Amino acid sequence: MRTGKAGGFLFEADIIGKIRRALASPAASAAPWLRLGLGDDAAILRPCLRQVAPRRPKHRANREWVLSCDAFLEGVHFRLDVHPARDIGYKALARAVSDLAAMGGRPRFFLLNLALPASRTGEWLDDFLAGVREASRKLDMSVVGGDTSRFPQLAINITVGGEVPAGQALTRSRARPGDLIFVTGTLGAAQLGLELHLRGLDRRSLRLALAAHLHPSIHLNLGRWLSGDKPSGPKIASAAIDTSDGLSTDLAHICDSSGVGAQILAGRLPMVRVPKECKRLRLDPQQLALHGGEDYQLLFTVRRGMAYQIPSQYQGVRITHIGEITRGAGIEIVQENGRRERLSPQGWDPFRK
């Protein structure tokens, strides 16, 4: 079991493992409505057909529900002295929906749990809700419930629900040796935006860098295309995840779940460009790309024989081939000079000191 250098504390993966052992999902025979429980971006539930009303559309029998939840906490994920209320609201919902995109799901509804101090129930709350409303309209979702409570700090938890064609959801566990690895968009952009925002460098010339941190794009259509959610379309991706914690950490999740290793080509990484006026910050584009979190890009694998179907862009979203799944365990990065290095997961972990 991994512990910190000082010993005694656990990393996030260890805590999740402890929860899985203590609260194991029921067996399929005992819960026929559950197709996938703990351990992925979202749970997958089968509809209980015996309870479906006679007038329910028949095509719903060929769909499954995907459910996920996400915590967004003051002092951990955002700072009130830095982040505007409207941006906090927008991002709170968008980041939760990213889990559905990684499964190839179509979002439908969400529940909002909000704990906040009384001092934030006026103008701040109005702006926050305006941001949630903006995201819900863009993502075509409806709020269906939730809860509110008074608390000294802001604590936001959003549960999201969507649907996928039966048996088509993307998971982390089906990558195989020889599969090619792809990623969307630009890596490290959100981390760069955060670094600039924390330093008060929110100039007009840096707006694009800041946008990746404040208003992440969620690639729902691409996720659905990869899952085969289209007329007579096959599933294209073998495994997928969103880069919420950073490439090094999220690729490790795929490798661990699939029982494989991976090789990344450094020269192929779609790295963020650090603006000239920020050179004094000495931010390394490769380190940002490998370990920076909250990009919410799609990281996915494809069988080599299917890779010809992957375009360089999909509906304006850049797609880059960055490596290959290998036998064994662990991730290796090959630098442009040919040097091979072990790549350890160093992305976001709330329990890492």
Buried (B, 14 or more C-beta within 10 A) or exposed (E): EEEEEEEEBBBBBBBEBEEEEEEEBEEEEEEEBBBBBEBBBBBBBBBEEEEEEEEEEEEEEEBBBBBBBBBBBBEEBBEBEEBBBBBBBBBBBBBBBBBBBBBBBBBBBBBBBBBBEEEBEEEBBEBBBBBBBBBBEBBEBEBEEEEEEEBEEBBBBBBBBBBBBBEBBBBBBBBBBBBBBBBBBBBBBBBBBBBBBEEEBBEEEBEEBBBBBBBBBBBBBBBBBBBBBEEEBEBBBBBBBBBBBBBBBBBBBBBBBBEBBBBBBBEBBBBBEBBEEBEEEEBEBBBBBBBBBBBBBBBBBBBEEBBEEBEEEBEEBBBBBBBBBBEEEBBBBBEEEEEEEEBEBBBBBEEEE
